[in-house]
Amino acid sequence: MNAAIATDSLQPDGAWTPSKGVVGMTCLIIAESAIFTIFVVAYLFYLGKSLNGPTPQQVLELPILNSICLLSSSVTITLAVRSLRNGDTKRFSVWWLITIALGAYFLFGTGREWQHLIYDKGLTIQTNLFGTTFYSLVGLHASHVVVGLVALLIVMGFAIGGFVKQEHAERAHVLSLYWHFVDVVWIVVFTVVYIIGR
Amino acid sequence: MNGTANTSELSGAMPSRSILASDKNVLDHIHAWLVTVDHKKLGLMYLIYGLFFFVVAGIEAALIRIQLAVPNNHFLTPQVFNQLFTMHGTTMVFLVGMPLIFGFGNYLVPLMIGARDLAFPRLNAFGFWLSAFGGLLLYFSFIGGEGMAGAGSAPDVGWFAYAPLTAKAFSKGHSTDYWILGILVGGFGSVATAANLIATILSLRCRGMTLTKMPLLVWLNLIMCGMVLVTITPLTAAQIMLLLDRFVGSHFFDTQAGGSATLWMHFFWIFGHPEVYILVIPAFAIASEVIPVFSRKAIFGYPAMVGATIAIAFVSMTVWAHHMFTIGMTSTGNTFFVISTMTVSVPTGIKIFNWLGTMWGGKIRFETPMLFSIAFVFHLLFMGLTGIMLSAAPFNWQLNASYFVVAHFHYVLVGAIVFMIFAGVYYWFPKATGRLLNPRLGKWHFWLFLIGFHMTFDTMHIPGVLGMPRRIYTYEAGRGWGILNLICTLGAAVQAVAVLIFVWNILISLRKGQRAGADPWDAWTLEWSTSSPPPEYNFAEIPTVKSRRPLWDIKHPTDPDWKYE
């Protein structure tokens, strides 16, 4: 079943074919980028068009620690994949676990931010256009973090069971591409929501 | 021989080799189809699914035409009429067009590039079942949906579902939600299958098949799938926003709270216009395979064909607001979308000339697939001409949302896409089933469908020019539209007869059609090098190719193509 581990390969006649896993994940990332683009466009289009408060300037605070955690998880997952490529499964598990912890902290931070906004500042998705676009854009990103975390946790489960081996490095690499994508989207969301929009 | 034919009769399924050879019972066969990850079976299921809904949406169109045949008709209520045109449009685009193009892509791409399956066979099955579920969900609305007209109401907001009509206040009940969710789920399936086909084409080509040696069908499917990735997803995003509006009270398209109905139009048409090209590029792909084989010449201008298709793909993503000239854009906006829309005609014109160049001086064989292809080239030209007319903003202000527009886009969707779907079915049916479709019935099908098509859609331009708006449920006598609408309806009846002949032809040819052999058309691409139907593993030995026409090289060892390419 798993005989066909996709790797970049040279055909006998010297033609180079890309790994199908990388191509498939790249396609997913392109498609997801288009979805995020539409949400970002909606956010920017409705910026300052809310008929009533609160406004971003009044309620938003920069989620600095959160962002540092999420962005550094891109580094740790790269280290994890590199360890696996070298056959060091123990080190892989440690870096992978740190990645999960950083991602989970990001989600926790987003949850705390939302709780603050909803209960202390009275901003819900129904309040105004800012609430509508803010919760949907940040929520769309957070839902991608959730999906990524679920995938990471499944791999972690396999790793604890001792099933993740060096030959799975390519698959871990493909998954890490998705995680990098989630991080890059956060840079865009951060810029749009917390810098341009505030 | 007799025994095997009887087995396929009893099972009632498409006779694939594995079915003919086995002695399992019917439930086992059904189970085998339900759990299959084989690209050929999934491709056939896509095609059957698409053809089934083609008949369903055709019946809806027939009901619409009966209602409009004479003035002041009360055959349908206005409520039912609204549901029918919504479901007709939605079905034809999402449950007929998309499954059919993916059916051809699924079945043919691995065979044409010398691969044994798609890159991700299970993802392929997942994509199909998502699409199938989306279709069933949409049609369940006829039973489970609730709308303005009470229970059992299908969506009635039009296939582009403009805001604010789709807001909770104006679309009560859940009929609109069936539209959103059915299409949303099907969209996920489309993206999955598109990614799968791209990975297949980029990673699984056989030895020697460089990108420039791929059959044009594969090239065009690659480009189409790239478009699916970036143009289906904006609709997905907009539908998520609409769901949020309807279920949790957000205000994306809620004008009362400062939201914008125009934004939905932009988001929808950013999807909606490239979608037309997503559907028509596979039609181009089929034409680019059929026309050379039946002209007995290699395709004229292969690099120009690829380049023109890529150009169409890019330009088609910049033209969406030509659907929106009447909402009042700035003159800069109008000018931009007029120019970009007119620009599309340049690469399309290149393609038409290439097909004509292929036929020019060829030894043309007028088999059924070729007849459909020749008609397609002329229809493409004609709809291009009305397209140029509509792309001029002042002309568009006059005729937007009239029957002229309806006639124009049916020329594309029927005259180009449906005609090439028929050509493709006649061309590859022998590969998939081992039997040829009956050519006599095929000619009846072609000529009746051609006559019916022109009766309906040539005539339909005129009531549009005379001011008949689309989507009206009936009209007064004395407007001068009556006789024209009657001709349209009669043409629809002729088309219906032609489609019945087509369905009949499929049913009898499955059992009694002439045996095809591996290569009935004396063609040149790899799918004809394997048996008909192909074995589950496609190729006993993965082929090696040296030119764009590997079978020509085999058949003409003294004069192979690779010497000239």
Interface residues (C-beta under 8 A of the other chain):
Chain A: A6 Q11 P12 D13 A15 T17 P18 S19 K20 G21 V23 G24 C27 L28 I30 A31 E32 S33 A34 I35 F36 T37 I38 F39 A42 F45 Y46 K49 S50 L51 I125 Q126 N128 L129 G131 T132 T133 Y135 S136 L140
Chain B: A119 F120 L123 V191 A194 A195 N196 I198 A199 T200 L202 S203 L204 R205 R207 G208 T210 C225 L229 V230 T231 I232 T233 P234 T236 A237 A238 I240 M241 L244 V248 G249 S250 H251 F252 A257 G258 G259 S260 L263 F267 I270
